[in-house]
């Protein structure tokens, strides 16, 4: 029995669906109304659906064990993923303290723990985008969300050093994940979905202007990764299993927002029409202009899968949205 937190979310749902397709039993953890409010996620058939608070008590695991259905691993994808969330106390509770409790439960019951970190921990990328754990303490996130993810990464490493770790654990620094099933994220949804909606409604797409010398409008670059590639990697981490560590999870190749926009127009069979708008002042100082994951560490851990090209991933996403 595998627990998936955030199972009504974007990535958590796709992991749960993969387990379902493979015939594996899982417990879907999320706020119950989220499952009924998101029709694209209505096809999940978990062994049990529970609210996030329900899995924080050791008695939950003891009861399952008594019923001969012990939990064998936790995929922890549930968190606040808003990069504009400014309430540090809220982020500490949801992204840090909740994760600590699950880590400790995995340690107590001796089961693997696989969790979502974020490329937002890298900030401006002053230290590069290298998942060398000796450099993690040097990172300077640009927002409280990124800092909350960094704080848990650092705590996990400290707990391991102190001999208080689950038998297997891995954290993944997700870069810019896109794909079908993220409409509930609204403003935090990828530019693929936002572009899809704008193009169908208006025939054009809005992108942020560059406010940095030497970088043209639309040439801001991110490491975009298709959601199915993310699922492949995190499931590999359990099946392999990856013994321990924090890993980048991107495509390994930065692409521009202009590339992404053109791919979206092409997938819709439309002529490219882009309007550049000012980046909102409130996020301008916290805006990443470039991210690109170094993927050597994951490759060295044994992952040999290929990553979907931006053009193919966007085309697949648009096909699913049109359905």
Protein Blocks (a to p, Z undefined) as FASTA:
>chain_A
ZZdehklmmklmmmmmmmmmnopacdddddfklmmmmmklmmpccfbdcdfklmmpfklm
mmmmmnopacfbdcdfbdcfbfkbcblklmmmmmmmmmmmmmmmmmmnopaddddddfkl
nmnolnojafbfklmmmpccfbfklmmmmmmmmmmmmmmmnopacfbdcdddddddedeh
ilmnmmmpcfklmmmmmmmmnopacddddfbehiaghiaccddddfklmmmmmmmmmmmp
cfbdcddddehpacdfklmmmmmmmmnopacddddddddfklmmmccfbdcddfklmmmn
opabdcddfklmmmmmmmmmmZZ
